[in-house]
């Protein structure tokens, strides 16, 4: 059975745009069906918005990717689910709360490099990815 996982937007960029070496195991596990990537429409909408940022567009060009390529990878690997109710834990960055809510509700691993998420009380999530 695939392990449930929630990926924040920066991790999605690492996996599908930047080909970050640290994110390679995540990409391989997604492609092998070992992870059940849970996401919501607002998470996909955020990714689409970020892919249009002026600092991201040149990176997409450098890697010969389009925003549509990255969104297609999202659609291929992520399983859209209902937006989760507010979790009992609150992140200092409201933009990250949706990832926390879903991870807590679905008892999923949350992968994030965001300081606001990483600094949260230990024990909220089974593991975390990277540190910034």
C-alpha positions in Angstrom: 0.0 0.0 0.0 1.4 3.4 -1.0 2.3 5.7 1.9 0.3 8.9 2.1 2.3 12.1 1.6 1.6 15.8 1.2 4.2 17.9 -0.7 4.4 21.7 -0.2 4.9 23.9 -3.3 8.7 24.3 -2.8 9.1 20.5 -2.7 7.0 20.2 -5.9 9.4 22.6 -7.6 12.4 20.7 -6.3 11.0 17.4 -7.7 9.5 18.6 -11.0 11.5 21.7 -12.0 14.9 21.9 -10.3 15.7 18.2 -10.3 17.2 18.7 -6.8 19.3 15.6 -6.0 17.7 15.5 -2.5 14.3 15.3 -4.1 15.2 12.5 -6.5 14.0 9.7 -4.0 10.7 11.4 -3.8 10.3 11.6 -7.6 11.4 7.9 -7.9 8.9 6.8 -5.2 6.1 8.8 -6.9 6.9 7.2 -10.2 7.1 3.7 -8.7 3.7 4.2 -7.0 5.2 3.9 -3.5 3.8 7.2 -2.4 0.1 8.4 -2.4 0.6 12.1 -3.0 -2.5 13.8 -1.6 -3.3 17.3 -2.7 -6.2 19.7 -3.0 -7.3 22.1 -5.8 -6.1 25.1 -3.8 -2.6 23.5 -3.7 -2.7 23.0 -7.4 -3.9 26.6 -7.8 -1.0 27.8 -5.7 1.5 25.9 -7.8 0.1 27.4 -11.0 0.4 30.9 -9.5 4.0 30.2 -8.3 5.0 28.9 -11.8 4.2 32.4 -13.2 6.4 34.2 -10.7 9.1 36.3 -12.4 11.9 34.4 -10.6 10.5 31.0 -11.6 9.8 31.6 -15.3 13.5 31.9 -16.3 14.2 28.7 -14.3 11.5 26.9 -16.3 13.1 28.2 -19.5 16.5 27.0 -18.3 15.2 23.5 -17.7 13.2 23.6 -21.0 9.9 23.2 -19.2 6.6 25.1 -19.3 4.2 25.7 -16.5 1.9 23.2 -18.3 4.6 20.5 -18.1 4.9 20.9 -14.3 1.1 21.0 -13.9 0.8 17.9 -16.0 3.3 16.1 -13.7 1.2 17.3 -10.7 -1.9 15.9 -12.4 -0.2 12.6 -13.2 1.1 12.0 -9.7 -1.2 13.8 -7.2 -4.5 12.5 -6.0 -6.9 15.4 -5.5 -8.9 15.2 -2.4 -11.3 17.4 -0.4 -9.9 20.4 1.4 -9.2 19.3 5.0 -10.7 20.9 8.0 -8.5 23.2 10.1 -6.0 21.1 12.1 -5.5 21.6 15.8 -2.0 22.9 15.1 -1.5 26.3 13.5 1.4 27.4 11.4 2.7 30.9 11.7 2.6 31.2 7.9 -1.1 31.0 6.8 -0.1 30.0 3.3 1.3 26.7 4.7 -1.8 25.9 6.8 -3.5 24.0 4.0 -0.6 21.5 3.8 -0.6 21.0 7.5 -4.4 20.6 7.6 -4.3 17.9 5.0 -1.3 16.1 6.4 -2.9 16.0 9.9 -6.4 15.0 8.6 -5.0 12.1 6.5 -2.2 11.1 8.8 0.2 11.7 6.0 3.9 12.6 5.9 4.4 16.3 5.1 7.5 17.2 3.1 8.5 20.8 3.5 11.5 23.0 3.5 9.5 25.9 4.9 11.0 27.2 8.2 7.5 28.0 9.5 6.5 24.3 9.0 9.8 22.8 10.2 9.8 24.9 13.3 6.4 23.6 14.4 6.1 21.4 17.4 8.0 18.1 16.8 5.7 15.1 16.6 3.1 16.7 14.3 4.4 14.9 11.3 6.2 11.6 10.7 9.1 13.3 8.9 10.2 16.4 7.0 12.3 17.0 3.9 15.3 19.3 3.8 16.1 22.4 5.8 16.4 25.9 4.6 
